[in-house]
Amino acid sequence: MTNFLETERLIIRSWIPERDAEQAFVIYNDPEVTHFLGKASLVTSVESQRQRLIDNIEQWHRRNNGTGSWAIVEKETTTIVGTILLKQLPDKDGLPTQDYEVGWHLRRASWGKGYATEAGQVMLNYGFNVLNLPVINAVVKPENHASIRVTERLGMKPIGRTNKYYGIELLLFQLDAPEE
Ligand SMILES: CC(C)(COP(=O)(O)OP(=O)(O)OC[C@H]1O[C@@H](n2cnc3c(N)ncnc32)[C@H](O)[C@@H]1OP(=O)(O)O)[C@@H](O)C(=O)NCCC(=O)NCCS
């Protein structure tokens, strides 16, 4: 299995549904993790988690534009500690726009270690340097203070509230590609 990206403490790699479903389930079966992600994010069985990973991989293959969601693996323990994603923001009908977002979900036991920021930084670099995106966005529910702090640590600029994506009101953060 080839690693997609690497940081000091983390490996970012593709999901392997057969092998990873149980560890993904630890993340998405936890209402504390899915609280700000919407009800549909809560997974109730390992089997449905496996199917969700399979469906996601198929979706990224269909899009075939370098976007996706990847497993964050802690090097020290080889445990999957979360998900990092870079994808097109959906409009209110769920259709992909031409705006791209970075996103992070960590299992509860791995909060407070800086992993979302570390994985977010390498994903931003990938978006700017490999996908040549001019701007990368993050959208966060106004009450999700932990996620807002991640955008701050990444140097993303607060733009204000928006209704353009997901059919709900969200706070928008942006980072421009570094100047050549
Ligand atoms: C959003 C979420 C990923 C943030 O997790 P987090 O652990 O707070 O963020 P980071 O991984 O960047 O870690 C930063 C924290 O680790 C601490 N930390 C410890 N060691 C660190 C290190 N080496 N480097 C950076 N920060 C470190 C920081 O002080 C900070 O804690 P603080 O906010 O209490 O000051 C997490 O709360 C989560 O998964 N929530 C559920 C899913 C979700 O809502 N996702 C966002 C949707 S928009």
The ligand as a Tripos MOL2 file, in Angstrom:
@<TRIPOS>MOLECULE
LIG
   48    50     1     0     0
SMALL
NO_CHARGES

@<TRIPOS>ATOM
      1 C1        -12.4880   19.3760   14.8810 C.3       1 LIG1
      2 C2        -11.4700   18.4120   15.4840 C.3       1 LIG1
      3 C3        -10.7760   17.6200   14.3800 C.3       1 LIG1
      4 C4        -10.4250   19.2620   16.2290 C.3       1 LIG1
      5 O1         -9.5630   18.4120   16.9520 O.3       1 LIG1
      6 P1         -8.4290   19.0390   17.8720 P.3       1 LIG1
      7 O2         -7.7400   17.9130   18.5330 O.co2     1 LIG1
      8 O3         -9.0240   20.1200   18.7050 O.co2     1 LIG1
      9 O4         -7.5120   19.7730   16.8000 O.3       1 LIG1
     10 P2         -5.9850   19.4790   16.4840 P.3       1 LIG1
     11 O5         -5.8110   18.0580   16.1290 O.co2     1 LIG1
     12 O6         -5.5370   20.5040   15.5340 O.co2     1 LIG1
     13 O7         -5.3140   19.6790   17.9110 O.3       1 LIG1
     14 C5         -5.2290   20.9470   18.4760 C.3       1 LIG1
     15 C6         -5.2530   20.8230   19.9670 C.3       1 LIG1
     16 O8         -4.2070   19.9690   20.3540 O.3       1 LIG1
     17 C7         -3.2890   20.6920   21.2080 C.3       1 LIG1
     18 N1         -1.9530   20.1880   20.8460 N.ar      1 LIG1
     19 C8         -1.2530   19.2950   21.5880 C.ar      1 LIG1
     20 N2         -0.1090   18.9790   20.9750 N.ar      1 LIG1
     21 C9         -0.0640   19.7060   19.8300 C.ar      1 LIG1
     22 C10         0.8910   19.8050   18.7830 C.ar      1 LIG1
     23 N3          2.0070   19.1080   18.7780 N.pl3     1 LIG1
     24 N4          0.6060   20.6290   17.7460 N.ar      1 LIG1
     25 C11        -0.5290   21.3490   17.7260 C.ar      1 LIG1
     26 N5         -1.4710   21.2820   18.7030 N.ar      1 LIG1
     27 C12        -1.2410   20.4640   19.7530 C.ar      1 LIG1
     28 C13        -3.5490   22.1560   20.9270 C.3       1 LIG1
     29 O9         -3.2380   22.9550   22.0240 O.3       1 LIG1
     30 C14        -5.0300   22.1410   20.6520 C.3       1 LIG1
     31 O10        -5.7880   22.0950   21.8380 O.3       1 LIG1
     32 P3         -6.6870   23.3460   22.3000 P.3       1 LIG1
     33 O11        -7.6360   23.6630   21.1750 O.co2     1 LIG1
     34 O12        -7.3570   22.8380   23.5240 O.co2     1 LIG1
     35 O13        -5.7170   24.4390   22.5290 O.co2     1 LIG1
     36 C15       -12.1410   17.4280   16.4780 C.3       1 LIG1
     37 O14       -12.7610   18.1720   17.4860 O.3       1 LIG1
     38 C16       -13.1520   16.5290   15.8010 C.2       1 LIG1
     39 O15       -12.8130   15.5290   15.1860 O.2       1 LIG1
     40 N6        -14.4520   16.8890   15.9140 N.am      1 LIG1
     41 C17       -15.5040   16.0720   15.3520 C.3       1 LIG1
     42 C18       -15.5750   16.1650   13.8450 C.3       1 LIG1
     43 C19       -15.7800   17.6040   13.3880 C.2       1 LIG1
     44 O16       -16.6150   18.3240   13.9190 O.2       1 LIG1
     45 N7        -15.0230   18.0000   12.3520 N.am      1 LIG1
     46 C20       -15.0530   19.3320   11.8130 C.3       1 LIG1
     47 C21       -16.2090   19.5500   10.9110 C.3       1 LIG1
     48 S1        -16.1710   21.2100   10.2590 S.3       1 LIG1
@<TRIPOS>BOND
     1     1     2 1
     2     2     3 1
     3     2     4 1
     4     2    36 1
     5     4     5 1
     6     5     6 1
     7     6     7 2
     8     6     8 1
     9     6     9 1
    10     9    10 1
    11    10    11 2
    12    10    12 1
    13    10    13 1
    14    13    14 1
    15    14    15 1
    16    15    16 1
    17    15    30 1
    18    16    17 1
    19    17    18 1
    20    17    28 1
    21    18    19 ar
    22    18    27 ar
    23    19    20 ar
    24    20    21 ar
    25    21    22 ar
    26    21    27 ar
    27    22    23 1
    28    22    24 ar
    29    24    25 ar
    30    25    26 ar
    31    26    27 ar
    32    28    29 1
    33    28    30 1
    34    30    31 1
    35    31    32 1
    36    32    33 2
    37    32    34 1
    38    32    35 1
    39    36    37 1
    40    36    38 1
    41    38    39 2
    42    38    40 1
    43    40    41 1
    44    41    42 1
    45    42    43 1
    46    43    44 2
    47    43    45 1
    48    45    46 1
    49    46    47 1
    50    47    48 1
@<TRIPOS>SUBSTRUCTURE
     1 LIG1         1 GROUP 0 **** ****
